[in-house]
Amino acid sequence: FKRVTRWLKEAERDAAARVVVVAAGAGPKAPCFCSGGDLRQLSGLKAQGGRFQDFLWAEYRMDAAVQRFAKPYVAVIDGVVMGGGAGLSIHGRFRVATERASFAMPECGIGLSPDIGSTKFLGRCPGRLGLYLGLTGHRCGAADMLRLGLATHFVPSRRL
């Protein structure tokens, strides 16, 4: 998280950087923005002498840096976006989903409350659908992400 935050600050100061595009890894397997990696990191944190608060502070600072980034920020969602990965992608100005996009906040399934600033983007969903997503961890595809405002654009994956 700290590296991404530093990278965004550097990109903001760099006159040659006119836009930032973030995308999950490419390849035949469905790419993803986080699928439990942050939770795995947390589980080993104590053994490494780290503090839970420091981990969350770094993650939340990254989310804020994405949200406040002054230049165009494009997240290409061509696979799974869950939990901490939502902070890296959904907080960006432009969120391009493909037919392979799948969004969820699965933390609630293990007794955690969705965090990463999700009350901001889930709170903007129509009706009470954001509340539903935050409480159930229900998965949404690209069409639902567009309707809910979690994605701003759709592009077929073959055109990436």
N, C-alpha and C positions, 0 to 999 in steps of 0.2 A: 504493500500500500504506500509506503513511504517513497519508494522509487517512482511510482506513478505520479504522486503528488509533486515530487521534484521535477519530473519530466514535463508535467503540465506547466509548471512555473517557468521552466526554461523555454518551452515552446511559446509561451505568452510573450516573453521578452525578445524572442528571435524574430526579426522582421521578415526573414525568408520563409518562416512557417506561417502560411496563410490559412490553413485548415488542419485539423487533427482528425484522423480516421482510426478508430479502434475496431478490431475484428478478432474473433476467436481464431484459433489455429485452423488451417485448411487441411483437406485430405478427405479420404472416403468415409471416415467416421464422422458422425455429426459433431461439429465444433460446438463449444459452449463457453459461456461466460459463467464460470463457477458452477460446480455441481457437487458441493460439499467440501471443496478444498479448504475453505476458510474454517469450517467446523473441524476438519482433520487437524489443521494448524492449531486451533484452540485446544484440542484434546492433548496435544503434545507440549503445550506451552509451559505447564507447571514443571514438567520433567527438564525443560531447558532453562528453568529459572526465570521465565518471563512472567509478566503480570497481565491478567485478563484486561484490565483497564487500559494498559498501554496498547494492546492489540486493537481494542475497539476505538481508542482515540485515533490511531493511525488510519483505520478504515473510515471513520467518520470524516476525518480531515480530507481524505481522498474524495469521498462523495461530495463534500462541499466544494472542493477544487473543480470537480467536473461540472457541478451546477453553476459555478460562478465563472467558468472559463469564458473569456471575452471573445475569442475567435470561434468560427464555426467548428463544432465538435460533432462528428458523425460516428455513431455506433452501428456496425453492421451485425444484425442478429440473424445468423444463419444456423440456428441450432438452439440449444438450451440456454436460457438465462434465468438463473435462480439465485436467491439469497444475496450474498455479497456481490455477485456478478451483476445484479440489477442496479446496484449503486454505480458501477462502472459504466453501465450502458443507459439505463432508463433516465438518469439525471442529465444526460447530454441533450443538446438542443435538437439534434436530428437522430431519429432511431429508425433505421431501415430494417424491416423484417422480411424474411423470405418465407416460402411455404413450409420450411423446416423449423421455423421459430416456435419455441415453446417457453412460456413464462410461468413461473410459480414462485411462491414464497413458502417453501416447505418447512421452515423452521418450526411452525406451529405443530407439526406432526411429532416433534420430539420435545414439546413443552416450552419452546422459546417464542417470544413475541417477535414479529417481523420488525426489523430495525432499518438500518442504512438509509434513513430518511424516507422510508416507504409511506409514512403517513402523508407526506406531501403528494407523491404521485398516485397512491391509492385513493387518497381523499378527493382527487380530481376526477375519478371515474364516475360515470353517471349513476344516479340512484344510490343504492347501497352496495353496488357490486364491488367496490374497493374493500369495504368492510368484509364482505363475503370472501374475497380472495385472501385477505389477511388472516381471517380466522380459520379457513378450511385448507389452505394450501392448494386449492384447485388449480389445475393447469389450463392455460389458454393457448390457443394457436394464433397464427398471424392475423386472421380476420378479427378475432376477438380483441387482440392487442390493438389493432387499428381503431375499432369501435370504442374501446375504453380509453384511448389516448396514450397507451403505453408505447405504441409505435406511431411514427409520423408518416412513414412511407412504406410502400411494398415494392419489392423487386424480385422477380423469379430468380432462384439461385443460379440457374444456368446463365444468367446475364451478369453475374458478379465478375 
